[in-house]
């Protein structure tokens, strides 16, 4: 489902658990994927105009932090406006070009542990809550969970 699309399927608890487990596993899976790469591999643009592997890892930390905050806003405010950001400008910022990858991997590990706690402790009635994304329209917590899993 794309953000802003009409909800035609509300996930079951089992489907949500599968998505939450995917979020739980991502930091370890990502660390295993990039752990053996050389600096040259991490900083190479494999396609012209695309991000490097390192920029993608830093982007995941940035993107998932933004989503975590959006989820908290949706859960605690009445249909909040969810601030967009320019991910390409963030990826071009010096920290996404030169920061040690272990920093973003550690951030993802801690963030995902907290995010899993958020998802697993969410009251049943909170799943129906929504926010407004200026570019995507109405966004639910189920949308956020599915998008980031």
C-alpha positions as a Markdown table, in Angstrom:
| # | Residue | x | y | z |
|---|---|---|---|---|
| 1 | Unk | 0.0 | 0.0 | 0.0 |
| 2 | Unk | 1.3 | 3.4 | -0.8 |
| 3 | Unk | 1.1 | 6.2 | 1.7 |
| 4 | Unk | -2.2 | 8.1 | 1.2 |
| 5 | Unk | -4.0 | 5.3 | -0.4 |
| 6 | Unk | -7.4 | 4.3 | 0.9 |
| 7 | Unk | -7.2 | 1.5 | 3.4 |
| 8 | Unk | -8.6 | -1.7 | 2.0 |
| 9 | Unk | -6.9 | -4.1 | 4.3 |
| 10 | Unk | -6.3 | -3.8 | 8.0 |
| 11 | Unk | -3.5 | -6.1 | 9.0 |
| 12 | Unk | -4.2 | -8.9 | 11.5 |
| 13 | Unk | -2.2 | -9.1 | 14.7 |
| 14 | Unk | -0.2 | -11.9 | 13.2 |
| 15 | Unk | 0.6 | -9.8 | 10.1 |
| 16 | Unk | 1.6 | -6.9 | 12.4 |
| 17 | Unk | 3.8 | -9.2 | 14.4 |
| 18 | Unk | 5.6 | -10.3 | 11.2 |
| 19 | Unk | 6.2 | -6.7 | 10.3 |
| 20 | Unk | 7.4 | -5.8 | 13.8 |
| 21 | Unk | 9.8 | -8.8 | 13.7 |
| 22 | Unk | 11.2 | -7.5 | 10.4 |
| 23 | Unk | 11.9 | -4.1 | 12.0 |
| 24 | Unk | 13.5 | -5.9 | 15.0 |
| 25 | Unk | 15.8 | -7.9 | 12.7 |
| 26 | Unk | 16.9 | -5.1 | 10.3 |
| 27 | Unk | 19.8 | -3.6 | 12.3 |
| 28 | Unk | 21.5 | -7.0 | 12.7 |
| 29 | Unk | 20.8 | -8.0 | 9.1 |
| 30 | Unk | 22.1 | -4.7 | 7.8 |
| 31 | Unk | 25.3 | -4.8 | 9.9 |
| 32 | Unk | 26.0 | -8.3 | 8.5 |
| 33 | Unk | 25.5 | -7.1 | 5.0 |
| 34 | Unk | 27.9 | -4.2 | 5.2 |
| 35 | Unk | 30.3 | -5.4 | 7.8 |
| 36 | Unk | 32.7 | -7.0 | 5.4 |
| 37 | Unk | 32.7 | -4.3 | 2.8 |
| 38 | Unk | 35.9 | -2.2 | 2.2 |
| 39 | Unk | 35.9 | 1.6 | 2.4 |
| 40 | Unk | 36.1 | 1.6 | -1.4 |
| 41 | Unk | 33.0 | -0.5 | -1.7 |
| 42 | Unk | 31.2 | 1.6 | 0.9 |
| 43 | Unk | 31.9 | 4.9 | -0.8 |
| 44 | Unk | 31.5 | 3.9 | -4.5 |
| 45 | Unk | 28.5 | 5.1 | -6.5 |
| 46 | Unk | 27.5 | 2.0 | -8.3 |
| 47 | Unk | 25.1 | 3.9 | -10.6 |
| 48 | Unk | 25.8 | 7.5 | -11.6 |
| 49 | Unk | 23.8 | 9.9 | -9.6 |
| 50 | Unk | 22.8 | 7.3 | -7.0 |
| 51 | Unk | 23.9 | 7.1 | -3.3 |
| 52 | Unk | 26.8 | 5.1 | -2.1 |
| 53 | Unk | 26.3 | 2.1 | 0.2 |
| 54 | Unk | 27.4 | 4.3 | 3.1 |
| 55 | Unk | 24.9 | 7.1 | 2.2 |
| 56 | Unk | 22.2 | 4.5 | 2.1 |
| 57 | Unk | 23.1 | 3.2 | 5.6 |
| 58 | Unk | 23.1 | 6.8 | 6.9 |
| 59 | Unk | 19.8 | 7.4 | 5.1 |
| 60 | Unk | 18.2 | 4.4 | 6.9 |
| 61 | Unk | 19.2 | 5.9 | 10.2 |
| 62 | Unk | 17.8 | 9.4 | 9.2 |
| 63 | Unk | 14.7 | 8.0 | 7.6 |
| 64 | Unk | 13.8 | 5.6 | 10.5 |
| 65 | Unk | 14.4 | 8.4 | 13.1 |
| 66 | Unk | 11.9 | 10.5 | 11.2 |
| 67 | Unk | 9.4 | 7.7 | 11.0 |
| 68 | Unk | 9.8 | 6.9 | 14.7 |
| 69 | Unk | 9.0 | 10.6 | 15.5 |
| 70 | Unk | 6.0 | 10.5 | 13.1 |
| 71 | Unk | 4.7 | 7.4 | 14.8 |
| 72 | Unk | 4.9 | 9.0 | 18.2 |
| 73 | Unk | 3.1 | 12.1 | 16.9 |
| 74 | Unk | 0.4 | 10.0 | 15.3 |
| 75 | Unk | 0.0 | 8.1 | 18.5 |
| 76 | Unk | -0.2 | 11.1 | 20.8 |
| 77 | Unk | -1.7 | 14.0 | 18.8 |
| 78 | Unk | -5.0 | 14.4 | 16.9 |
| 79 | Unk | -4.2 | 13.9 | 13.2 |
| 80 | Unk | -0.9 | 15.8 | 13.3 |
| 81 | Unk | 0.9 | 17.2 | 10.3 |
| 82 | Unk | 4.0 | 15.1 | 9.6 |
| 83 | Unk | 6.9 | 17.2 | 8.4 |
| 84 | Unk | 8.6 | 16.0 | 5.2 |
| 85 | Unk | 12.3 | 16.4 | 4.6 |
| 86 | Unk | 14.5 | 16.4 | 1.5 |
| 87 | Unk | 16.2 | 13.0 | 1.7 |
| 88 | Unk | 18.6 | 13.9 | -1.1 |
| 89 | Unk | 19.8 | 17.0 | 0.7 |
| 90 | Unk | 20.2 | 14.9 | 3.8 |
| 91 | Unk | 22.2 | 12.3 | 1.9 |
| 92 | Unk | 24.4 | 14.9 | 0.4 |
| 93 | Unk | 25.2 | 16.5 | 3.8 |
| 94 | Unk | 28.8 | 16.0 | 5.0 |
| 95 | Unk | 27.8 | 13.7 | 7.8 |
| 96 | Unk | 26.2 | 11.3 | 5.4 |
| 97 | Unk | 29.3 | 11.4 | 3.3 |
| 98 | Unk | 32.0 | 10.9 | 6.0 |
| 99 | Unk | 30.5 | 9.6 | 9.3 |
| 100 | Unk | 31.7 | 6.3 | 10.5 |
| 101 | Unk | 29.2 | 3.7 | 9.5 |
| 102 | Unk | 29.2 | 2.1 | 13.0 |
| 103 | Unk | 27.5 | 5.2 | 14.3 |
| 104 | Unk | 24.5 | 4.8 | 12.1 |
| 105 | Unk | 24.4 | 1.1 | 12.6 |
| 106 | Unk | 24.4 | 1.6 | 16.4 |
| 107 | Unk | 21.8 | 4.3 | 16.1 |
| 108 | Unk | 19.6 | 1.9 | 14.1 |
| 109 | Unk | 20.1 | -0.8 | 16.7 |
| 110 | Unk | 19.0 | 1.4 | 19.5 |
| 111 | Unk | 16.2 | 3.1 | 17.6 |
| 112 | Unk | 14.8 | -0.2 | 16.4 |
| 113 | Unk | 14.8 | -1.7 | 19.9 |
| 114 | Unk | 12.8 | 1.4 | 21.1 |
| 115 | Unk | 10.6 | 1.3 | 18.0 |
| 116 | Unk | 9.7 | -2.4 | 18.6 |
| 117 | Unk | 8.8 | -1.5 | 22.2 |
| 118 | Unk | 6.5 | 1.2 | 20.8 |
| 119 | Unk | 4.8 | -1.2 | 18.3 |
| 120 | Unk | 4.4 | -4.0 | 20.9 |
| 121 | Unk | 3.0 | -1.7 | 23.5 |
| 122 | Unk | 0.6 | 0.2 | 21.2 |
| 123 | Unk | -3.0 | 0.0 | 22.5 |
| 124 | Unk | -5.4 | -1.7 | 20.1 |
| 125 | Unk | -7.4 | 1.5 | 19.5 |
| 126 | Unk | -4.3 | 3.5 | 18.6 |
| 127 | Unk | -3.8 | 1.6 | 15.3 |
| 128 | Unk | -6.7 | 3.6 | 13.9 |
| 129 | Unk | -4.9 | 6.9 | 14.5 |
| 130 | Unk | -3.7 | 8.9 | 11.5 |
| 131 | Unk | -1.6 | 11.9 | 10.6 |
| 132 | Unk | -1.4 | 14.1 | 7.6 |
| 133 | Unk | 1.7 | 14.1 | 5.4 |
| 134 | Unk | 1.8 | 17.1 | 3.1 |
| 135 | Unk | 3.1 | 15.0 | 0.2 |
| 136 | Unk | 1.3 | 11.7 | 0.8 |
| 137 | Unk | -2.0 | 12.6 | 2.5 |
| 138 | Unk | -3.4 | 10.6 | 5.4 |
| 139 | Unk | -1.0 | 8.2 | 6.9 |
| 140 | Unk | -1.9 | 5.6 | 9.5 |
| 141 | Unk | 0.3 | 3.7 | 12.0 |
| 142 | Unk | -0.3 | 0.6 | 9.9 |
| 143 | Unk | 1.1 | 2.5 | 6.9 |
| 144 | Unk | 4.2 | 3.5 | 8.8 |
| 145 | Unk | 4.7 | -0.1 | 10.0 |
| 146 | Unk | 4.3 | -1.6 | 6.6 |
| 147 | Unk | 6.5 | 1.1 | 4.9 |
| 148 | Unk | 9.5 | 0.7 | 7.2 |
| 149 | Unk | 9.3 | -3.1 | 7.7 |
